[in-house]
Amino acid sequence: MTEAEWLACTELTPMESCLFHLGRSLGKRKWTLFHVACCRQIWPILTDWRCRRAVEIAEQYVDGLASKEALTAARDAVPVRHEKKWTIGSLARSVAGGSIGFSCEAARELWLRQPGFDCNDTAADAIVMLRQVEALRDIVGNPFHATLSPKTDWLLWNDGAVQKIAQAIYDERRFADLPALADALEDAGYADAWILAHLRGPTEHVRGCWALDLLLRKY
């Protein structure tokens, strides 16, 4: 896969293969946050509070904000229905249990099983997958492009304004404020056009966004 193909790709499998061949393993945190993002994209149908809680605790756990015991308790609290098809409960348990391999496929299937949708509608599936692809690109960035890491003095500029803004956006999911973060970066002297464009772009951002992670030094 070329850089142009990565940026234009609309399917997950070739992107995952590309990362593998480039030796760009995302690690457990990034992959978990990607699958959490897939769950949050179908949040309206995760109506059972126990399922939502399991996904939220999984997200907190990979950032060191929840204990292993809390994660296990949240997973075990999710009701289980023994069916061949994916259920909301089995999706939540898979994410909380670390078995995230098929969570994105499960999320698409569950969304398309709603009334008014056709599970066999390939066009509808492609639309849902495209949101997942965009989430993956937001988390990975461009594996063909080297980004200038911010220097400590940029991050400490104006009493640490850049990191304070970045941390608030991350903690509170205030992704609409990312353009303000880009402005603060420029004022601090950071001039990498790639990261500034990403922060100001129309992308639907998620936890694990590569640009935000870079500024918060999350790896």
N, C-alpha and C positions, 0 to 999 in steps of 0.2 A: 504494500500500500504506500502511495506517495503522500506528501503533505496535502496536496489539493484533494486527494481522495478522502483523507481523514476529515478534512474540514467539510466535505460535502456528503459524507456517508450518512445513510439513513437506517442502518441496521446494526445491531449490537455485535453479532458474531464476528464479522470482519474486523471491527474495532478492537475486540478482545484479542483476536489473533494477532493484530498489529502490535498491541502492547506486549504480548508474549514474545514475539520475534524481535522486538526492539529491546527486550530485557527491562521493560518498564513495569515491574510489579508494583501494584498500588499499595499492597499491605492490607492487613485486616481492617484497620480503621477506615480507610478510603472505600474499600469494597462494601463494608457495612453501611457507611453513610450513603453510598449509591443505592443500595437496596432499601434503606430507610426512605430515601427520596422517592423511590418507586411506590412505596406504601403511602407516602404523603400525597402523591399525585392522585390517589384514589381515596383520600381521607373521608370524603362524604359517605362512602359505603362501609367504612370501618366504624360501624355504629355502636359496637359493643365496647364500653369503656375499658374492659380488660384487655382487648386487642390493641387499642390505642396505647394503653399504658405499657404493654410489652414492647411495642415499637419505640416509644419514648425512652424507656429504660435502656434498651439496646443502644440507642443513640447516645445517651449519657454515659453508658459504660465504656464505649470506645474512646471517649474523651476523658476518662478517669473521674467522672462525676457520679458514678454509681458503683456499688460493690458487686462482686460476683454473686453474693447471696441475694441481693436485691434483684439482679437479673434473673436468677433461677426462680425466685418466688414469683416474679412477674410473668415469666414463661409458663410456670406450672399453674397459674391462676386462669390462663386462657382456656375456655371450654373447647373440648375436642369432639368432633363428630366424625365417626369413622366412615368415610366415603372415598370412592376412587377419585372423585374430582377434588380440586383445591377448594378450601373454604377460607373465609376470613380468619377463622381461628388457626387453621394450619399454616396460613401465610404468616401471621403474627408470631406463632411459635417458632417457625423456621428462622425468622430474622432474629428473634431473641435467643434462639438456641445456637446461632452461628452457622446454621445450615442454609446459607444464602444463595446457593448455586442456581436455583430455579425461581427465586423470588420475583424477578422481573417478569418472567413468563407467567407466573401465577397471578401477578397484579393485573397484567393485560387480560388474562382469561376471566378473572373475576369481574373486571370492569365491563367486558363485553357480554357477560352473562346477565347483566341487568335487563329489566323489561325495556323493550324498544330497541335492543341491540341484537345483532346476529353474530354468534360466536364464529361463524364461518366466513364472515365478511372480511376479506383480506384488506380492503381499503380502510376499514375502521381500525383494524389491528395495526396497520401501518401508521395511522395517526397517533395512536396511543404509544407505539414504539418510538416515534419521533420525539416525543417528550422525554422518554427514557434516554434516548441517544443524546439529546441536548443536555440532560442532567449529567451523563457520563462525561461529555466534553467539558462541562463546567467544572467538574471535579478533576479531570485529568489535565485540561489545557491542551496545548499543542505539543505532542511528544517530539516533533521535529524542530521545535523552536526553543532556543536558549533564552531564558529570561534573566534580566539583571536583578540579583538579590539585593534587597534594600540594605543600606549601611546603617549601622547603629545610630549614627548622628542624625540620619533622616527620621528614624523611628523616635528619637528622643527630642526632635524639634518641637518647640513651643510646648514644653512640659509634657512631651509624649502624646501630643494630640492625635497623631496618626494611629498609634496603637490603641488609644482610648476609643476613637471612633470605630476602628476595626473590631475591637472586642465587643462593643455595644451592638454593632450590626450582627455579629456572630451570635451573641447570647440571646438577643431579642428577635432574630430573624428579620431585621430591618433592611432587607436587601434593596429596597427602594432608595436607601440612603447611600448606596455605593458610589454614585457620581460625586457626592460630597466628600467621600473618602479620596477619590481621585483628585479633587481640588486640593485637599490637604496635602496629598503626596507631592503635587506639583509645587505648592508653596514651600514644601520642605526641601525641594531641589531634586526630586526624583523625576526622571525624564524618559523612562522606558515606555515607548509608545504602545507596545503590545499590552502591557498590564493596564495602562490608563484607558485604552480603548475597550478592554474587557469590562472594566469597572463601570464604564459609561454606556456600554452597549445594551441592546434590548433583551439579552439572554435572561431566561428564567433561572435565577440563581438558587442554589441549594446549600445546605451545610456540607462542608468539604470543598467548596469553591476554591480552585487552585490559587487564585489571586489573593483571596482573603487568608487562606492557609499560609501563603508565603509571607504575608505581612505579620501574621501572628506566630510564625515559626512553628506551625503544626505540620508534622510529617507522618 
